[in-house]
Amino acid sequence: MRRQRRTKIVATLGPASSDEAMIEKLFLAGADVFRINMSHTSHDAMRAYVEMIRSVESKHSRPIGILVDLQGPKLRLDKFEKGSAELKVGDMFILDSDKTPGDKTRVHLPHPEILAALEVGHRLLINDGKVRLIVTDATPKRALTRVEVAGTVSDRKGVSLPDSTITVSALTVKDRSDLEAALETGIDWIALSFIQRPEDVADAKKIARGRAAIMAKIEKPQAVKRLSEILEQSDSLMVARGDLGVELPLEEVPGVQKQMTRGARRAGKPVVVATQMLESMINSPVPTRAEVSDVATAIFEGADAIMLSAESAAGNFPVEAVETMSRIAEAVERDPTYHSIIKAQHQAPEATGADAIASAAWQIAETLDLAAILCLTSSGATGLRVARERPKNPIIALSPSVHTARRLALVWGVHCVVTEDASDIDEMVDRACRISFREGFAKTGQRVIIVAGVPLGTPGATNMVRIAFVGAGSEEASPD
């Protein structure tokens, strides 16, 4: 199954997409990766999702990526004596370590790490920013605040801290349990929520030990400030615009999105743009014009993937949402300005042999108008390097590892095929040409370029390019 676009689609599973028949429909509609949100999913339900996805994958012989999204630390107020309290502008309101139910003057904050991190002048945003408090005095057990934006505070409402860096790990006890359960099922990507520091990513990588790739969700100002360090530690980024738009001024979010997209491309790591992309399609079979423009903007920027959340998890039109997103991507990528914009963002290759060869393969493929670029890759690094160049030519990743192929399902432009390692270079060329023909990327008489590492099967040893003719039918291939 060959997609007619380079940008990948991530579809979140949920009540509207909880059976195998619907998962298959979403895959056929265009979903390349399925997201499982552990905020709303038990371990048993997660395992059931994975089993169904793998069944669809086996039926269609196409690697499918699975992204498990950890909940992260959910910071919330404790309970109020009357269930809620009304705060007015200028009121003084205390957050403390006293477990007594709250009132209009105070409430228990069951997170000592927050009280320890608060300083005078720091903001606290309650209930997605509907109520805003400013700290006027702080101790490790008590924070006195002034109400800057009035509203109602009630039991268990969320607390956001745009100015405070919490020193404890972003991985909660629940996250660690969910992470271990997900790794045992053989999932491909782990998304970390509410991280603030590169150390948060390092903690997850120590647990994962290479069994899954780590995606850092950027949704806090503290993470934006340390973006380069977090990117260096991570395997991928997600522009999590929902919570980012709560803790940052809304007008700054588009700029952060561009910073992240371009930074990830420079690093040769995939980036996902997420949240409210086709929000109106939760209840409508068609999106708004503004939503279409929003999705198109992410594609024009060169994002590897665009994501549906509630649209596919709980909406009334999950299949239509995926189909719509796929059509938008296809239309943008056909637009005459698309490749000129992508090319204008092109970065010089890193000063390594592997990156120089990937860049050379891109230039050769475009100059000679070759049918496809074939990457023989064990670890996925070669596929990532070539995708970083954003070539006009199709990219086919040939890997002996199904785990590598599933991870690459998230990466821009990469069509993944699982195949055995070749025993020598001639067999490698022959197999690459056969697969490019079989998968519909090349016709008899066309040429392809092959990027590989010698000795064959050595991870990270990209050191060779080869141009080959596709021979008559799918049975012949001769080197150029």
C-alpha positions as CSV (number, residue, x, y, z in Angstrom):
1,M,0.0,0.0,0.0
2,R,1.6,3.2,-1.2
3,R,0.5,6.5,0.2
4,Q,0.2,9.4,-2.2
5,R,1.8,11.9,0.3
6,R,5.0,12.2,2.3
7,T,3.6,13.7,5.5
8,K,2.5,11.0,7.9
9,I,-0.8,10.9,9.9
10,V,-1.1,9.9,13.6
11,A,-4.6,8.9,14.7
12,T,-5.5,8.6,18.4
13,L,-7.6,5.6,19.4
14,G,-10.5,5.8,21.9
15,P,-14.2,5.0,22.3
16,A,-14.9,5.9,18.6
17,S,-12.1,3.7,17.3
18,S,-11.9,0.8,19.8
19,D,-12.4,-2.2,17.6
20,E,-10.3,-3.8,14.9
21,A,-12.7,-3.1,12.1
22,M,-12.5,0.7,12.8
23,I,-8.8,0.6,13.3
24,E,-8.5,-1.0,9.8
25,K,-10.8,1.6,8.3
26,L,-8.6,4.3,9.8
27,F,-5.4,2.7,8.4
28,L,-7.0,2.4,5.0
29,A,-8.1,6.0,5.2
30,G,-4.5,7.1,5.8
31,A,-3.4,6.6,9.4
32,D,0.3,5.6,9.5
33,V,0.8,5.6,13.3
34,F,-1.8,5.0,16.1
35,R,-1.6,6.8,19.4
36,I,-2.7,5.3,22.6
37,N,-3.4,7.9,25.3
38,M,-2.6,6.4,28.8
39,S,-4.5,9.2,30.5
40,H,-7.6,7.3,29.5
41,T,-6.4,3.7,28.9
42,S,-5.8,0.8,31.2
43,H,-3.0,-1.7,30.7
44,D,-5.5,-4.4,29.5
45,A,-7.1,-2.0,27.0
46,M,-3.6,-0.9,25.8
47,R,-2.6,-4.5,25.1
48,A,-5.9,-5.1,23.3
49,Y,-5.2,-2.0,21.1
50,V,-1.7,-3.3,20.3
51,E,-3.0,-6.7,19.4
52,M,-5.6,-5.3,17.0
53,I,-3.1,-2.9,15.3
54,R,-0.7,-5.8,14.8
55,S,-3.5,-7.9,13.3
56,V,-4.3,-5.1,10.8
57,E,-0.5,-4.7,10.1
58,S,-0.2,-8.4,9.3
59,K,-3.3,-8.4,7.1
60,H,-2.0,-5.6,4.9
61,S,1.7,-6.4,5.1
62,R,2.6,-2.8,5.9
63,P,4.5,-1.7,9.1
64,I,2.4,0.4,11.4
65,G,3.8,2.5,14.2
66,I,2.3,2.6,17.7
67,L,2.8,5.6,19.9
68,V,2.0,5.3,23.6
69,D,1.5,8.7,25.2
70,L,2.2,8.8,29.0
71,Q,0.0,11.0,31.2
72,G,2.7,12.8,33.0
73,P,2.3,14.7,36.2
74,K,-1.3,16.0,36.6
75,L,-1.1,18.8,39.1
76,R,-4.4,19.5,40.7
77,L,-6.0,21.4,43.6
78,D,-7.5,19.3,46.4
79,K,-11.2,19.5,47.4
80,F,-13.3,22.4,48.7
81,E,-15.7,22.3,51.6
82,K,-18.6,23.4,49.3
83,G,-17.2,21.9,46.1
84,S,-16.1,25.2,44.8
85,A,-15.3,28.8,45.6
86,E,-15.6,32.1,43.7
87,L,-12.5,34.3,43.5
88,K,-12.6,38.0,42.7
89,V,-9.8,40.2,41.3
90,G,-7.6,41.4,44.1
91,D,-8.6,38.7,46.6
92,M,-5.7,37.0,48.5
93,F,-5.8,33.2,48.2
94,I,-3.6,30.7,49.9
95,L,-2.3,27.3,48.7
96,D,-0.9,25.2,51.5
97,S,-0.1,21.8,52.8
98,D,-3.1,21.6,55.2
99,K,-5.4,18.8,54.1
100,T,-8.5,20.5,55.4
101,P,-11.1,21.2,52.6
102,G,-10.7,24.6,51.1
103,D,-12.9,27.7,51.0
104,K,-12.7,31.2,49.3
105,T,-9.5,32.0,51.2
106,R,-7.4,28.8,50.9
107,V,-7.1,25.3,49.5
108,H,-4.8,22.3,50.0
109,L,-2.3,21.8,47.2
110,P,-1.3,18.1,47.3
111,H,2.0,18.7,45.6
112,P,4.9,19.7,47.9
113,E,7.1,19.9,44.9
114,I,5.1,22.8,43.6
115,L,5.2,24.7,46.9
116,A,8.9,24.2,47.0
117,A,9.4,25.6,43.5
118,L,7.1,28.7,43.8
119,E,8.7,32.1,44.1
120,V,7.4,35.6,44.4
121,G,6.0,36.8,41.1
122,H,5.3,33.3,39.7
123,R,2.0,32.6,38.1
124,L,-0.4,29.8,38.8
125,L,-3.0,29.0,36.1
126,I,-6.1,27.2,37.3
127,N,-8.5,25.2,35.1
128,D,-6.6,25.8,31.8
129,G,-5.9,29.5,32.7
130,K,-9.5,30.5,33.4
131,V,-8.2,31.7,36.8
132,R,-4.8,33.3,37.3
133,L,-3.0,33.8,40.6
134,I,0.3,35.7,41.3
135,V,2.5,34.6,44.2
136,T,3.2,37.4,46.6
137,D,4.8,35.3,49.4
138,A,6.1,31.7,49.4
139,T,7.5,29.2,51.8
140,P,8.0,25.4,51.3
141,K,4.6,24.7,52.9
142,R,2.5,27.8,51.9
143,A,2.1,30.2,49.1
144,L,0.1,33.5,49.4
145,T,-1.3,34.6,46.0
146,R,-3.3,37.5,44.6
147,V,-6.1,36.8,42.2
148,E,-5.2,38.5,38.9
149,V,-8.0,36.9,36.7
150,A,-11.2,36.1,38.6
151,G,-13.3,32.9,38.3
152,T,-14.5,29.8,40.0
153,V,-12.1,27.3,41.5
154,S,-13.4,23.8,42.3
155,D,-12.5,20.3,43.4
156,R,-9.5,18.7,41.6
157,K,-9.1,21.5,39.0
158,G,-5.7,21.4,37.1
159,V,-2.8,23.7,38.0
160,S,-0.3,25.0,35.5
161,L,3.0,26.6,36.4
162,P,4.4,28.6,33.5
163,D,7.2,30.2,35.6
164,S,8.2,27.4,37.9
165,T,10.6,24.6,37.3
166,I,9.8,21.5,39.3
167,T,13.0,19.6,40.1
168,V,11.3,16.1,40.5
169,S,11.2,13.8,37.4
170,A,8.3,14.2,35.0
171,L,7.8,10.4,35.2
172,T,5.2,9.7,37.9
173,V,4.7,6.3,39.5
174,K,1.8,5.7,37.1
175,D,4.0,6.7,34.1
176,R,6.7,4.3,35.1
177,S,4.1,1.5,35.4
178,D,2.5,2.4,32.1
179,L,5.9,2.7,30.4
180,E,7.0,-0.8,31.5
181,A,3.7,-2.3,30.4
182,A,3.9,-0.6,27.0
183,L,7.5,-1.8,26.5
184,E,6.5,-5.3,27.2
185,T,3.9,-5.2,24.4
186,G,6.6,-4.1,21.9
187,I,5.3,-0.6,21.0
188,D,7.5,1.7,18.9
189,W,7.3,5.2,20.4
190,I,6.8,6.6,23.9
191,A,5.6,10.2,24.3
192,L,6.6,12.0,27.5
193,S,4.1,14.6,28.8
194,F,4.9,17.9,30.7
195,I,8.7,17.5,30.6
196,Q,10.7,20.5,31.6
197,R,14.3,19.4,31.4
198,P,16.5,17.1,29.3
199,E,17.0,15.0,32.4
200,D,13.3,14.0,32.1
201,V,14.0,12.5,28.7
202,A,17.2,10.8,30.0
203,D,15.2,9.1,32.8
204,A,12.8,7.6,30.3
205,K,15.6,6.4,28.0
206,K,17.3,4.6,30.9
207,I,14.1,2.6,31.4
208,A,13.4,2.0,27.7
209,R,16.9,0.8,27.0
210,G,16.4,1.1,23.3
211,R,13.2,-1.0,23.3
212,A,11.2,2.1,22.1
213,A,12.1,5.5,20.7
214,I,11.4,8.5,23.0
215,M,9.3,11.5,21.8
216,A,9.4,14.7,23.9
217,K,6.1,16.6,24.0
218,I,6.9,20.3,24.3
219,E,4.0,21.9,26.2
220,K,5.7,24.0,28.9
221,P,7.7,27.3,28.7
222,Q,10.5,25.7,30.7
223,A,10.9,23.0,27.9
224,V,10.8,25.7,25.2
225,K,13.7,27.5,26.9
226,R,15.8,24.3,26.9
227,L,14.6,23.0,23.6
228,S,18.0,22.4,22.1
229,E,19.1,20.3,25.1
230,I,15.8,18.3,25.1
231,L,16.1,17.7,21.3
232,E,19.6,16.4,21.7
233,Q,18.3,13.8,24.2
234,S,15.1,12.9,22.4
235,D,14.4,10.8,19.3
236,S,11.5,13.0,18.3
237,L,9.5,16.1,19.3
238,M,5.8,16.7,19.5
239,V,4.4,20.3,19.3
240,A,1.7,19.8,22.0
241,R,-0.2,23.0,21.3
242,G,-3.0,22.4,23.7
243,D,-1.2,22.8,27.0
244,L,1.5,25.0,25.4
245,G,-1.3,27.5,24.6
246,V,-2.3,27.5,28.2
247,E,1.1,28.3,29.7
248,L,2.4,30.5,26.9
249,P,0.6,33.5,25.4
250,L,-1.5,32.0,22.5
251,E,0.1,34.4,20.0
252,E,3.6,32.9,20.7
253,V,2.6,29.3,20.0
254,P,2.9,29.5,16.1
255,G,6.4,30.8,16.4
256,V,7.4,28.0,18.8
257,Q,5.9,25.5,16.3
258,K,8.2,26.8,13.6
259,Q,11.2,26.8,15.9
260,M,10.5,23.1,16.8
261,T,9.8,22.0,13.3
262,R,13.0,23.6,11.9
263,G,15.1,22.5,14.9
264,A,14.0,18.9,14.6
265,R,14.7,18.9,10.9
266,R,18.2,20.3,11.4
267,A,18.8,17.5,13.9
268,G,17.3,14.9,11.5
269,K,14.7,13.9,14.1
270,P,10.9,13.6,13.3
271,V,8.5,16.2,14.6
272,V,4.7,15.8,15.1
273,V,2.3,18.8,15.1
274,A,-0.7,18.1,17.4
275,T,-3.8,19.4,19.0
276,Q,-7.1,20.8,17.6
277,M,-6.0,20.3,14.0
278,L,-9.5,19.4,12.8
279,E,-11.3,20.0,16.1
280,S,-14.7,20.8,14.5
281,M,-14.7,17.3,12.9
282,I,-15.5,15.9,16.3
283,N,-19.1,16.8,15.5
284,S,-19.0,17.8,11.9
285,P,-18.2,15.8,8.7
286,V,-16.3,18.8,7.3
287,P,-13.6,21.0,8.9
288,T,-13.5,24.8,9.1
289,R,-11.5,26.7,6.5
290,A,-9.2,27.9,9.3
291,E,-8.5,24.3,10.4
292,V,-7.6,23.3,6.8
293,S,-5.2,26.2,6.7
294,D,-3.7,25.2,10.0
295,V,-3.0,21.6,8.8
296,A,-1.6,23.0,5.5
297,T,0.7,25.3,7.4
298,A,2.2,22.4,9.4
299,I,2.8,20.5,6.1
300,F,4.3,23.5,4.4
301,E,6.7,23.8,7.3
302,G,7.9,20.3,6.7
303,A,6.5,18.5,9.7
304,D,7.0,14.8,9.6
305,A,3.6,14.0,10.9
306,I,0.3,15.7,11.8
307,M,-1.9,14.3,14.6
308,L,-5.6,13.8,15.3
309,S,-6.7,13.5,18.9
310,A,-10.4,13.6,19.9
311,E,-11.3,13.7,16.2
312,S,-10.4,10.0,15.8
313,A,-10.6,8.9,19.4
314,A,-14.1,10.2,20.4
315,G,-15.5,12.0,17.4
316,N,-18.5,11.2,15.3
317,F,-16.5,11.1,12.1
318,P,-13.1,9.4,12.7
319,V,-12.7,8.0,9.3
320,E,-13.7,11.2,7.6
321,A,-11.2,13.1,9.7
322,V,-8.3,10.9,8.6
323,E,-9.4,11.1,5.0
324,T,-9.7,14.9,5.2
325,M,-6.2,15.2,6.7
326,S,-4.8,12.9,4.0
327,R,-6.4,14.9,1.2
328,I,-5.1,18.2,2.6
329,A,-1.5,16.7,2.7
330,E,-1.8,15.4,-0.8
331,A,-3.0,18.8,-2.1
332,V,-0.3,20.8,-0.3
333,E,2.4,18.5,-1.5
334,R,1.2,19.0,-5.1
335,D,1.2,22.7,-4.7
336,P,4.0,24.3,-6.9
337,T,5.2,26.4,-3.9
338,Y,5.6,23.4,-1.6
339,H,9.0,22.1,-2.7
340,S,10.4,25.6,-3.1
341,I,9.5,26.3,0.6
342,I,10.9,23.0,1.8
343,K,14.0,23.5,-0.2
344,A,14.5,27.0,1.2
345,Q,14.7,25.5,4.7
346,H,17.3,23.0,3.6
347,Q,20.3,22.8,6.0
348,A,23.9,21.9,5.1
349,P,24.7,18.3,6.1
350,E,26.5,17.5,9.3
351,A,30.3,17.0,8.9
352,T,30.1,13.2,8.9
353,G,30.5,10.7,6.1
354,A,27.0,9.3,6.5
355,D,25.3,12.7,6.4
356,A,27.4,13.8,3.4
357,I,26.4,10.6,1.5
358,A,22.7,11.1,2.3
359,S,22.9,14.6,1.0
360,A,24.8,13.5,-2.1
361,A,22.2,10.8,-2.8
362,W,19.4,13.5,-2.6
363,Q,21.3,15.7,-5.1
364,I,22.0,12.9,-7.5
365,A,18.4,11.7,-7.3
366,E,17.1,15.1,-8.1
367,T,19.7,15.9,-10.8
368,L,19.1,12.6,-12.6
369,D,15.4,12.5,-11.9
370,L,15.7,9.0,-10.4
371,A,12.6,6.9,-9.6
372,A,13.4,6.4,-6.0
373,I,16.0,6.6,-3.2
374,L,16.4,3.2,-1.5
375,C,17.9,3.1,2.0
376,L,19.2,-0.1,3.4
377,T,19.0,0.5,7.1
378,S,19.2,-1.7,10.2
379,S,18.8,1.0,12.9
380,G,16.8,3.5,10.8
381,A,19.6,6.1,10.9
382,T,20.1,6.0,7.1
383,G,16.4,6.5,6.5
384,L,16.3,9.5,8.9
385,R,19.3,11.1,7.2
386,V,17.8,10.9,3.7
387,A,14.4,12.1,5.0
388,R,16.1,15.1,6.5
389,E,17.0,16.2,3.0
390,R,13.2,16.2,2.0
391,P,13.9,14.9,-1.5
392,K,11.2,15.1,-4.3
393,N,12.0,11.5,-5.1
394,P,10.3,8.8,-3.1
395,I,12.2,7.2,-0.2
396,I,12.0,3.5,0.4
397,A,13.6,2.1,3.6
398,L,14.6,-1.6,3.4
399,S,15.2,-3.0,6.8
400,P,15.6,-6.5,8.2
401,S,14.1,-5.2,11.5
402,V,10.3,-4.9,11.7
403,H,10.9,-2.7,14.8
404,T,13.0,-0.2,12.8
405,A,10.3,-0.2,10.0
406,R,7.6,0.5,12.5
407,R,9.5,3.5,14.0
408,L,10.2,4.9,10.5
409,A,6.4,4.8,9.8
410,L,6.4,8.2,11.6
411,V,9.1,9.7,9.4
412,W,8.4,12.1,6.5
413,G,8.4,10.4,3.1
414,V,9.7,7.0,4.2
415,H,7.9,4.0,2.7
416,C,9.0,1.0,4.9
417,V,9.6,-2.5,3.6
418,V,10.8,-5.4,5.9
419,T,13.3,-7.6,4.0
420,E,16.2,-9.8,4.8
421,D,19.8,-8.4,4.7
422,A,21.5,-9.1,1.4
423,S,24.6,-11.4,1.4
424,D,26.6,-9.2,-1.0
425,I,26.3,-6.0,-3.0
426,D,25.0,-7.6,-6.2
427,E,22.2,-9.2,-4.2
428,M,21.5,-5.9,-2.5
429,V,21.2,-4.1,-5.8
430,D,19.0,-6.8,-7.3
431,R,16.7,-6.8,-4.2
432,A,16.4,-3.0,-4.1
433,C,15.4,-2.9,-7.8
434,R,12.8,-5.7,-7.4
435,I,11.2,-4.1,-4.4
436,S,11.1,-0.6,-6.0
437,F,9.3,-2.3,-9.0
438,R,7.0,-4.4,-6.8
439,E,6.0,-1.5,-4.6
440,G,5.1,0.6,-7.6
441,F,7.8,3.2,-7.4
442,A,9.9,2.3,-10.4
443,K,9.2,1.0,-13.9
444,T,11.3,-1.1,-16.3
445,G,14.2,1.0,-17.6
446,Q,14.1,3.6,-14.8
447,R,16.9,4.1,-12.5
448,V,17.1,4.2,-8.7
449,I,19.8,5.2,-6.2
450,I,20.7,2.9,-3.3
451,V,22.2,4.1,-0.1
452,A,23.8,1.6,2.2
453,G,26.6,0.7,4.5
454,V,29.5,-1.7,3.8
455,P,29.9,-4.2,5.4
456,L,26.2,-4.8,4.8
457,G,24.1,-5.1,8.0
458,T,26.4,-2.8,10.0
459,P,24.2,-0.2,11.9
460,G,25.3,3.4,11.4
461,A,27.8,2.6,8.7
462,T,26.3,4.6,5.8
463,N,29.2,4.8,3.3
464,M,28.0,3.8,-0.2
465,V,25.7,5.0,-3.0
466,R,24.9,3.0,-6.1
467,I,22.8,3.8,-9.1
468,A,21.0,0.9,-10.7
469,F,18.6,0.2,-13.7
470,V,15.4,-1.6,-13.0
471,G,15.4,-4.5,-15.5
472,A,12.5,-6.0,-17.5
473,G,9.6,-7.0,-15.3
474,S,10.1,-7.5,-11.6
475,E,12.6,-10.3,-12.0
476,E,15.6,-8.6,-13.4
477,A,17.9,-5.8,-12.2
478,S,21.3,-4.8,-13.5
479,P,23.7,-2.4,-11.9
480,D,24.5,0.9,-13.7
